[in-house]
Amino acid sequence: MRARIVDTNPSLSHMLDYSSEELYGKRFSDIISKQPKYIERYKQLIFAREERLEIEIQFLCRDGKRILTILNVSLITNRNGK
């Protein structure tokens, strides 16, 4: 599973100081805090069996500032379920 960003809302782009185009295709792990509890939440996201997940996670802004937010994610798979 690649865990790449395929869509964002304008508010997230604005908060992180990236354009939607800059976020598109980035690895999700590139924009979250590397603190252990957020890495664990990232693993929940990657290995979740649910199609949707809501977690509290800390994002990294372009300038290095951290923002705590609630993330709603939907899993998008290919025809093979991967």
N, CA, C and O of each residue as an XYZ file, in Angstrom:
328
protein
N       0.843     -1.179      0.000
C       0.000      0.000      0.000
C       0.886      1.239      0.000
O       1.840      1.329      0.773
N       0.575      2.167     -0.845
C       1.425      3.340     -1.022
C       1.149      4.472     -0.045
O       2.063      5.214      0.315
N      -0.090      4.611      0.385
C      -0.492      5.688      1.306
C      -0.056      7.055      0.797
O       0.609      7.824      1.491
N      -0.446      7.321     -0.415
C      -0.174      8.625     -1.008
C      -1.460      9.455     -1.029
O      -2.568      8.920     -1.064
N      -1.281     10.743     -1.007
C      -2.411     11.659     -0.992
C      -2.964     11.781     -2.412
O      -2.225     12.078     -3.351
N      -4.259     11.550     -2.558
C      -4.900     11.666     -3.864
C      -5.910     12.809     -3.908
O      -6.358     13.197     -4.987
N      -6.272     13.351     -2.746
C      -7.204     14.470     -2.704
C      -7.081     15.155     -1.348
O      -6.847     14.499     -0.333
N      -7.234     16.450     -1.336
C      -7.231     17.208     -0.080
C      -8.317     18.277     -0.170
O      -8.803     18.615     -1.249
N      -8.673     18.788      0.988
C      -9.601     19.915      0.945
C      -8.794     21.209      1.062
O      -7.666     21.194      1.553
N      -9.363     22.315      0.617
C      -8.635     23.593      0.642
C      -8.179     24.006      2.039
O      -7.139     24.649      2.179
N      -8.935     23.649      3.067
C      -8.559     24.031      4.432
C      -7.248     23.366      4.851
O      -6.394     24.017      5.453
N      -7.080     22.094      4.544
C      -5.836     21.409      4.893
C      -4.663     22.032      4.141
O      -3.611     22.282      4.728
N      -4.837     22.275      2.883
C      -3.773     22.908      2.094
C      -3.366     24.240      2.711
O      -2.181     24.538      2.861
N      -4.359     25.024      3.059
C      -4.097     26.336      3.659
C      -3.376     26.199      5.009
O      -2.393     26.895      5.266
N      -3.874     25.295      5.867
C      -3.262     25.119      7.195
C      -1.808     24.693      7.096
O      -0.977     25.141      7.886
N      -1.490     23.836      6.138
C      -0.133     23.317      6.011
C       0.754     24.193      5.142
O       1.962     23.966      5.062
N       0.169     25.191      4.491
C       0.872     26.109      3.595
C       1.439     25.404      2.360
O       2.541     25.702      1.901
N       0.656     24.465      1.840
C       0.952     23.802      0.571
C      -0.246     23.986     -0.345
O      -1.378     24.108      0.124
N      -0.004     24.006     -1.636
C      -1.138     23.982     -2.562
C      -1.637     22.546     -2.656
O      -0.923     21.606     -2.304
N      -2.855     22.386     -3.129
C      -3.392     21.031     -3.329
C      -2.515     20.245     -4.292
O      -2.314     19.043     -4.120
N      -1.997     20.925     -5.301
C      -1.128     20.273     -6.281
C       0.160     19.772     -5.641
O       0.663     18.710     -6.006
N       0.703     20.541     -4.676
C       1.929     20.118     -3.990
C       1.678     18.904     -3.095
O       2.547     18.043     -2.954
N       0.498     18.836     -2.497
C       0.177     17.708     -1.620
C      -0.138     16.443     -2.410
O       0.160     15.338     -1.956
N      -0.734     16.597     -3.582
C      -1.109     15.446     -4.396
C       0.119     14.582     -4.696
O       1.125     15.071     -5.209
N       0.019     13.303     -4.371
C       1.107     12.366     -4.638
C       2.138     12.252     -3.535
O       2.943     11.320     -3.537
N       2.130     13.197     -2.577
C       3.066     13.081     -1.449
C       2.728     11.846     -0.638
O       1.574     11.423     -0.584
N       3.722     11.280     -0.017
C       3.477     10.196      0.930
C       2.850     10.808      2.174
O       3.272     11.864      2.645
N       1.858     10.143      2.685
C       1.194     10.628      3.889
C       2.196     10.783      5.027
O       2.099     11.719      5.821
N       3.159      9.864      5.108
C       4.157      9.904      6.180
C       5.059     11.131      6.097
O       5.717     11.465      7.082
N       5.110     11.812      4.952
C       5.930     13.012      4.807
C       5.340     14.220      5.512
O       6.051     15.184      5.797
N       4.046     14.174      5.796
C       3.414     15.371      6.370
C       2.835     15.138      7.757
O       2.047     15.952      8.239
N       3.216     14.030      8.416
C       2.764     13.830      9.799
C       3.962     13.862     10.729
O       5.097     13.618     10.321
N       3.685     14.168     11.986
C       4.716     14.197     13.021
C       5.354     12.820     13.159
O       4.679     11.798     13.036
N       6.640     12.802     13.412
C       7.368     11.531     13.564
C       7.384     11.046     15.019
O       8.084     10.087     15.342
N       6.620     11.702     15.891
C       6.520     11.253     17.277
C       5.873      9.870     17.304
O       4.958      9.601     16.526
N       6.342      8.985     18.200
C       5.858      7.595     18.220
C       4.345      7.435     18.228
O       3.826      6.571     17.521
N       3.612      8.243     19.006
C       2.164      8.037     19.056
C       1.508      8.353     17.717
O       0.482      7.760     17.385
N       2.079      9.277     16.938
C       1.510      9.594     15.636
C       1.927      8.575     14.585
O       1.190      8.328     13.630
N       3.088      7.993     14.754
C       3.502      6.895     13.880
C       2.565      5.702     14.098
O       2.184      5.031     13.139
N       2.197      5.439     15.347
C       1.246      4.354     15.632
C      -0.110      4.632     14.987
O      -0.746      3.721     14.458
N      -0.546      5.872     15.029
C      -1.821      6.221     14.401
C      -1.724      6.072     12.879
O      -2.685      5.673     12.222
N      -0.562      6.397     12.336
C      -0.339      6.209     10.901
C      -0.455      4.721     10.548
O      -1.045      4.366      9.528
N       0.104      3.866     11.387
C       0.004      2.426     11.155
C      -1.449      1.973     11.225
O      -1.863      1.097     10.465
N      -2.227      2.564     12.133
C      -3.660      2.259     12.195
C      -4.308      2.566     10.854
O      -5.131      1.801     10.349
N      -3.923      3.687     10.299
C      -4.470      4.096      9.021
C      -4.083      3.109      7.922
O      -4.936      2.673      7.148
N      -2.832      2.766      7.855
C      -2.329      1.900      6.785
C      -2.882      0.484      6.886
O      -3.246     -0.120      5.877
N      -2.945     -0.042      8.104
C      -3.328     -1.439      8.276
C      -4.788     -1.629      8.695
O      -5.208     -2.743      9.007
N      -5.554     -0.543      8.699
C      -6.959     -0.637      9.104
C      -7.737     -1.487      8.106
O      -7.489     -1.449      6.901
N      -8.648     -2.224      8.620
C      -9.511     -3.028      7.768
C     -10.777     -2.259      7.393
O     -11.517     -2.672      6.500
N     -11.023     -1.145      8.073
C     -12.206     -0.343      7.773
C     -11.965      0.477      6.503
O     -10.828      0.787      6.150
N     -13.051      0.816      5.838
C     -12.943      1.647      4.650
C     -12.750      3.119      5.005
O     -12.197      3.891      4.222
N     -13.209      3.491      6.190
C     -13.049      4.873      6.667
C     -12.463      4.850      8.066
O     -12.705      3.926      8.843
N     -11.687      5.884      8.373
C     -11.037      5.966      9.673
C     -10.975      7.425     10.094
O     -10.697      8.301      9.275
N     -11.230      7.684     11.362
C     -11.101      9.028     11.915
C     -10.108      8.942     13.064
O     -10.330      8.206     14.025
N      -9.004      9.697     12.969
C      -7.974      9.674     14.009
C      -7.481     11.093     14.280
O      -7.545     11.971     13.420
N      -6.990     11.288     15.499
C      -6.342     12.544     15.844
C      -4.867     12.389     15.485
O      -4.222     11.423     15.891
N      -4.342     13.337     14.728
C      -2.969     13.221     14.264
C      -2.339     14.612     14.154
O      -3.044     15.609     13.999
N      -1.028     14.668     14.235
C      -0.309     15.927     14.157
C       0.345     16.042     12.781
O       1.170     15.210     12.401
N      -0.033     17.081     12.046
C       0.544     17.346     10.731
C       1.736     18.277     10.853
O       1.840     19.056     11.800
N       2.631     18.187      9.885
C       3.775     19.091      9.793
C       3.511     20.108      8.689
O       3.235     19.739      7.547
N       3.598     21.381      9.036
C       3.439     22.440      8.051
C       4.729     22.607      7.256
O       5.775     22.079      7.634
N       4.649     23.327      6.179
C       5.820     23.596      5.347
C       6.956     24.202      6.177
O       8.121     23.863      5.973
N       6.618     25.100      7.117
C       7.636     25.779      7.920
C       8.083     24.975      9.144
O       8.857     25.477      9.959
N       7.603     23.729      9.281
C       8.001     22.876     10.396
C       7.083     22.944     11.600
O       7.192     22.127     12.515
N       6.178     23.914     11.607
C       5.206     24.027     12.698
C       4.317     22.791     12.682
O       4.084     22.201     11.626
N       3.818     22.398     13.856
C       2.959     21.223     13.975
C       1.539     21.648     14.305
O       1.318     22.566     15.095
N       0.573     20.961     13.685
C      -0.842     21.261     13.900
C      -1.563     19.962     14.240
O      -1.509     18.990     13.486
N      -2.239     19.962     15.389
C      -3.025     18.805     15.798
C      -4.417     18.920     15.191
O      -5.059     19.967     15.286
N      -4.880     17.840     14.565
C      -6.178     17.873     13.896
C      -6.826     16.498     13.894
O      -6.181     15.488     14.177
N      -8.092     16.480     13.576
C      -8.822     15.226     13.382
C      -8.783     14.927     11.887
O      -9.146     15.769     11.065
N      -8.347     13.745     11.551
C      -8.218     13.346     10.157
C      -9.279     12.303      9.825
O      -9.413     11.298     10.523
N     -10.016     12.543      8.777
C     -10.973     11.573      8.245
C     -10.398     11.046      6.945
O     -10.106     11.816      6.030
N     -10.238      9.743      6.865
C      -9.596      9.130      5.708
C     -10.480      8.028      5.161
O     -11.102      7.276      5.912
N     -10.525      7.945      3.846
C     -11.216      6.847      3.169
C     -10.179      6.083      2.367
O      -9.347      6.677      1.680
N     -10.234      4.791      2.458
C      -9.312      3.918      1.757
C      -9.765      3.750      0.310
O     -10.929      3.450      0.044
N      -8.841      3.946     -0.614
C      -9.118      3.751     -2.029
C      -8.242      2.591     -2.504
O      -7.018      2.639     -2.383
N      -8.870      1.562     -3.038
C      -8.120      0.396     -3.500
C      -8.293      0.198     -5.002
O      -9.169      0.793     -5.629
N      -7.441     -0.648     -5.560
C      -7.591     -0.991     -6.971
C      -8.554     -2.168     -7.125
O      -9.164     -2.591     -6.143
N      -8.697     -2.693     -8.311
C      -9.622     -3.786     -8.550
C      -9.278     -5.049     -7.766
O     -10.152     -5.869     -7.485
N      -8.015     -5.201     -7.417
C      -7.567     -6.373     -6.669
C      -7.673     -6.175     -5.155
O      -7.296     -7.057     -4.384
N      -8.186     -5.017     -4.731
C      -8.324     -4.743     -3.302
C      -7.035     -4.282     -2.654
O      -6.920     -4.302     -1.428
N      -6.071     -3.871     -3.446
C      -4.784     -3.406     -2.888
C      -4.653     -1.916     -3.018
O      -3.642     -1.346     -2.606
